[in-house]
Amino acid sequence: MSRIQLKWYCLLSLSLAICSSVSKAQNASTEKPDGCKALVQSFYDWYVPVAARRNARPSFYLALQSKPTWFSRELTVLLKKDSATPTENGDLLELDFDPFLNTQDVGNPPNKYKAGRVTRKGENVFVDLKIDDPAEKAEKPIVTAELQVSSGRCVFTNFYYSESANLLTLLKHNRTERLERKQFSTGNR
């Protein structure tokens, strides 16, 4: 086997191993809420380094493109609309923080997020995430991921930042606010 063939073989083997581990995390979600916890941890282990890089698009948009089956349709549509709606001066009106990490600064080196307490309410599973740092003694989670168990799979449906603030509400509010502004600026009151 030539060196080029060997390199391609190694690259293919590595790709298959990564896909297999992601698939195992996704399939583990069918068995019990801890499977959703494993999926959430797998997602954050992948996502935090992506968010730490300088990207042309928001990191959450890259996540939606790379892992579309991991997010509910409603969440995907609202996030994509938010990142594609121009303001009056032509800039895009996007969230001013990372909605999956609940931060504006990922850190350098990036913070490591650790999945913690899991709560199940009906078909929904809530997984608390904290920063995995002995110096951080936060009692409350940084973010809580909500997942719905559907057809034996866990799918992200929302992210909670406190008892009252969550991503879907923020996105819906922003969308309504933008539509009202557009109507006002064009005189269609």
SEVO-26183 format. One record per residue (C-alpha): residue in one letter; x, y, z. Coordinates in pm, whole numbers, padded with zeros to 5 digits, always signed. Last residue first. Example, Ala and Ser with C-alpha at 12.3 -4.5 7.8 and 13.67 -1.06 7.14 Angstrom:
<pts>
S+01367-00106+00714A+01230-00450+00780
</pts>
This chain:
<pts>
R-04901+05086+01139N-04769+05038+00787G-04546+05349+00779T-04240+05169+00641S-04037+05225+00960F-04328+05121+01183Q-04395+04798+00992K-04025+04708+01004R-04002+04790+01374E-04304+04571+01453L-04156+04284+01251R-03823+04319+01431E-03989+04317+01776T-04191+04008+01688R-03875+03826+01573N-03680+03932+01882H-03960+03810+02109K-03979+03474+01930L-03602+03432+01952L-03587+03527+02320T-03879+03299+02407L-03719+03008+02221L-03381+03068+02390N-03495+03068+02751A-03521+03319+03032S-03757+03269+03331E-03594+03015+03562S-03252+03106+03431Y-03055+03046+03111Y-03270+02776+02953F-03194+02615+02615N-03465+02470+02390T-03564+02178+02166F-03247+01967+02138V-03338+01622+02000C-03303+01291+02184R-03383+00985+01978G-03609+00681+02031S-03878+00803+01794S-03895+01126+01993V-03728+01209+02322Q-03738+01584+02351L-03435+01769+02474E-03404+02074+02696A-03052+02198+02760T-02993+02385+03085V-02734+02664+03081I-02476+02802+03320P-02613+02569+03591K-02676+02702+03939E-02442+02639+04231A-02145+02800+04062K-01818+02707+04236E-01587+02789+03949A-01225+02750+04064P-01253+02371+04025D-01342+02421+03658D-01590+02214+03457I-01830+02493+03361K-02182+02379+03435L-02451+02221+03221D-02790+02102+03342V-02972+01842+03130F-03350+01861+03094V-03534+01566+02935N-03873+01598+02771E-04120+01318+02692G-04291+01354+03029K-04072+01565+03257R-03727+01409+03303T-03450+01572+03501V-03077+01518+03448R-02815+01677+03673G-02474+01734+03521A-02331+01777+03173K-01988+01935+03188Y-01880+02237+02986K-01511+02299+02935N-01416+02664+02915P-01215+02766+02610P-00846+02842+02652N-00901+03127+02611G-01261+03179+02707V-01590+03120+02524D-01675+03488+02555Q-02027+03616+02489T-02181+03350+02707N-02489+03132+02739L-02308+02831+02589F-02578+02711+02349P-02718+03057+02275D-02377+03217+02213F-02429+03584+02289D-02532+03901+02105L-02810+03722+01920E-02822+03833+01563L-02968+04133+01388L-02780+04131+01061D-02650+04466+00947G-02836+04648+00668N-02891+04979+00845E-03259+04898+00912T-03167+04561+01060P-03127+04248+00848T-03284+03914+00942A-03065+03614+00851S-02922+03512+01190D-03259+03535+01360K-03434+03345+01083K-03176+03064+01114L-03222+03047+01490L-03602+03043+01460V-03605+02772+01191T-03360+02548+01377L-03543+02580+01709E-03878+02499+01548R-03739+02203+01351S-03590+02048+01660F-03213+02013+01677W-02982+01708+01666T-03085+01613+01313P-02917+01926+01174K-02571+01842+01309S-02320+02019+01085Q-02549+02291+00950L-02721+02369+01282A-02383+02356+01458L-02236+02598+01203Y-02526+02836+01272F-02458+02810+01646S-02101+02915+01580P-02211+03244+01423R-02092+03275+01065A-01744+03375+00945N-01591+03175+01229R-01309+03265+01463R-01255+02952+01667A-01372+02910+02028A-01727+02819+01917V-01596+02518+01723P-01385+02412+02024V-01699+02434+02244Y-01920+02244+01996W-01763+01896+01985D-01731+01838+02361Y-02064+02019+02396F-02240+01776+02158S-02088+01467+02321Q-02191+01595+02665V-02547+01651+02541L-02558+01304+02383A-02429+01144+02703K-02694+01331+02905C-02960+01217+02658G-02848+00859+02720D-02874+00932+03094P-03244+00996+03028K-03289+00630+02935E-03259+00383+02644T-03320+00581+02329S-03053+00840+02410A-02784+00574+02381N-02852+00575+02006Q-02734+00936+01970A-02422+00873+02180K-02352+00555+01983S-02399+00744+01656V-02154+01012+01769S-01903+00740+01860S-01957+00565+01525C-01921+00886+01327I-01589+00954+01501A-01465+00600+01435L-01575+00621+01071S-01388+00947+01023L-01075+00800+01184S-01090+00494+00958L-01135+00714+00649L-00839+00929+00746C-00625+00623+00814Y-00719+00468+00478W-00655+00796+00299K-00311+00821+00462L-00234+00458+00374Q-00338+00513+00013I-00110+00816-00004R+00177+00624+00155S+00142+00340-00095M+00000+00000+00000
</pts>
